[in-house]
Amino acid sequence: MPNRATAPVGAPCWIDLNTSDPDRSRAFYGELFGWTANEPAEQFGGYFTFARDGVEVAGCMAAQPGMGQADVWTTYFATDDVTKTLEATVAHGGQIRSGPMVVGDLGTLAVVADPGAVPFGLWQADQFAGFTVLGESAAPSWFELRSRVYDAAVAFYRDTLRWDIHVMADTAQFRYTTARDPGGNGWLAGIADGAGEPADAPTAWSVYIGVDDADAALDTIVRLGGAALGEAVDSPYGRFAAVADPAGARFTLVGLDQATPAG
């Protein structure tokens, strides 16, 4: 997917990390991806952003007591009318967790949950569109949900975020649906059937971050105190590795130049 000035409606447009250890997160992601941590914005509770080559790609904030799960990455989806999207969220079986909240002149946010109780964010941009670099090394590159209520989840995101959906696989072994950019600029996100996942497996939107070499990045993560959550796996779309940072926040590496041709 090419870089963009603004995100189409329904597209992932921002990611941020809720962390129990902001200082360690700055150091970890700085060394892993070469991200620079900008100064905290005191007017926004100490929220700060990570930049890649001077361009903001992610946010981070210290976990607040009583405000939900710490050490988790959240994906935000673009909307052109957050109020209507919140109404659609409830109408189609989701829940409103917080907001809407105006964030200065940057935009308006809300946090909701889908029918499987998986949280995600909504962002109606004003002066801040979210990330504009994606699908490159050290940048957000894919977004995927493994849902235990797959059929309900697909219908929910289709109707709430106005997704143009395409079924990529529908077999007893593997079910997968993707959303296409209505402007024709590639794919936005995917939903996999997670009904067969272990009962204690987390269900959340997974952020894929691009790297040049997934195996080298995996070694760096372990060296920096993070964890590999399985072996790296080859695919036609890149080499994938599920990982966690030192505080336990999960994400996925994708080796963008390590695609394995099908067949």
N, C-alpha and C positions, 0 to 999 in steps of 0.2 A: 504494500500500500504506500503511495507517495506521501510526502509531507504535506501539510495542509495549513491554511490560515485559521479555519474554524472547523469544528466537528459537525458532521451531519446529525440531524435528529436521530436519537436512538443509538448513537455510536459511543463507545467508551471514550471519554475525553479527559480524564484525570485519574491519578492513583495517589493515595496517601497512606502513610504508615502511622498507626497508633502504637507507640512503643513505651515500654517501661524504662528504657534506658536511652534517652536521646543522644547523649554524648557518645556512647558506644555505637549507636546507629550511624552517626555522622562519620565516625572513623571507619566502620565496616564498609558502608556503601561507597565511601570515598576511595578506599583502597581497591575494592572489588571492581567498581565500574568507572572510577575516575570522576565521580560526581563531586561537585563543589556544594557545600552547604551554605546557603545564604543566611543572613542575619535573621534571628527570630523577630516576628512582628508582635510586639507586646499588645497592640490593640486587638489582636486576634488570638490572645491567650498563649503567645509564644510559638505559634505555628511558624514553621520555616519551610523553605523549598530547597530541593536539590536541583542543580543545573548541570547540564552536559554541554560542554563547550559554550557556556554562557546562556544556554537556552533551558528554561525550566522544564523538567520532565516528571517531577513527583513532589509530593509534600510530606511533611512529618510533624508530629505533635506528641508531646508527652501524654501518656495515659492519665486520665483524671479519675480519682476514686469515685466509684459508684456510677461511672458512665459506660459500663459494658466491658466487653472483652478487650484486654490489652494485647499487644504484640500481634497485630493483624494488618494486612494490606487490604484496603477498600478500593473498589473500582466505582467510578462515577460515570453516569451516562448523560449525554446531552439531551436537553429538552428545550423547546422554544416557549413553553408555558408550564412552569412548574406546578401551578395550582391545578390545571387540568390534568396533568400527569399524576398528581396525588389523588385526584378524584378517580382516575382510571385505575390506579393501584388498588384502591379499596374495592371498586366495582368488580375487579377481576380476581379477587381472592388474596390480595396482599395486605400489608399493614404499614401504617406510618409510624416510624420510630422517632423522628424528630424533624422539626422545621415545618414550613419553610422559614429560612433565615437569610436576611439580606447581609452580604459580606461586603460592607463598604460600597465602592463603586465597581467591585470586581464581578459580582453576580449574585445569584440566589441559590442556596443549597437546601437539600432535604435528604434524610436517610430513611429508607423504607426496607421492607422485607417481602420476598416473593412467597408464593403458596407453600414452599418448602422451608420457610423461615430463614432463608438465606438473605443477609442484609446486603444492600448496595446503596450508592448515592445517586442523587439527581443533581444536575448542575445546569442552571439557566444563565448563560454567559451575559455579562455586560462588557466590562473592559478587559476581562481575562477569559480567554477561550479555552484554557487548559493546555495540555501538551500539543505541540505542533510537529514534533519530531517523533516518528514511530517507525517500527520495522527496520531499525538500524541497530548497530552495536551500542550497548549501554543505554538503550531506550525501550519503552514499552513496545511489545511486538505482537502479542496475541492475548486474548481474554477468553477464559473457558470456565463453564460451570458443569460440575458433575452433580446432577440432581436426582434425589431419590423419588421425586414425583415428576418424572420426565415429561409426561404428556401435559400435565397441568402447567409445568414451567414453560414449555414451548408456547402454549396458548397464552399464558400470562405475558411473556415478553413480546410476543407478536402483537397483542392487543393493547398493552400498556405503553410500550416504547415505539409502536408502529413499525415493527420490524418487517422487512421483506425476507421471509424465511425460505430456506431450501433444505430439504431432507437429503443428507449426504449418505446415510446408511440406515437401514431399518431391518436388521436381522435379529435372531434370538441372541446372538453373541455380541452385537454392537449396534447401538442406535445413536445417531448423531445428527443434529440440525444446526445449520449456520444462518447468520443474518448477513445479507449483502448490503453494501452501501448503495442507496437508491440512485446516487449519481454515477454509478458504474465504476467506482474506484476501488474495487476489491471487496474483501470480506471484513466484517466488523468483529464478530465474536461467535463462539460455538457453545452448544449445550449437549452434553453426553448423558446417557442414561446411567445413573449411579445406583440403581436399585440393588445391584449385587455387591455393593461396597460393604465392608465390615461395619458392624453397628457403631463402632467407636471412631470410624473414619470421619474426618471433618468434611462438611459440605459447605463450600464457599466459592466465590468467584476467584479463580486463580489467575494471577498476573504472570505473563511470560515476558521475560526481559532478555533482549538479544545480546549475544556475545559472539566473539569471533571463534572461540574454541571452548566448547562446553566442558571438556575434560580438564583443561587448564583452569577454567573458572571454578570447577568443582573442587579441585585441589586447593585453590586459594580460599574458598569458603571454609573448608575444613581447617586450614592453617589459621584462619582468623577467628576460629571458635564457633563457626556455624556447623551445620550438619547436612550430609547427603541423606535423602530419604528413600534412596533406591539407586540402582545402577542407571547410568546414562543409556538412553534408548535411541536407536537410529530410526528415522522416518523419512518419507519423501519431502517433508517440510522443514527438516533440520534435526539436529541431535538434541534430545530433550533430557533434562535432569531435574527432578523435584528436590528442593532444598529448603533449609530453614536458616534464618540468621541467628546470631548468638542468643537472642532473647526468645527465639522460637517462632517468629513470624515466617510463614511459608510463602514461597514463590517458586517459579519454574524458570530455569535457564533454557534458552533455545539457541543452539549454534547455527547462526543464519547461513553460514557458508558450508554447512555440513549436511546438506540434504542428500538422501540416498534415493536414487531413482527407483521407482516402483518396478516390480517384476524382475 
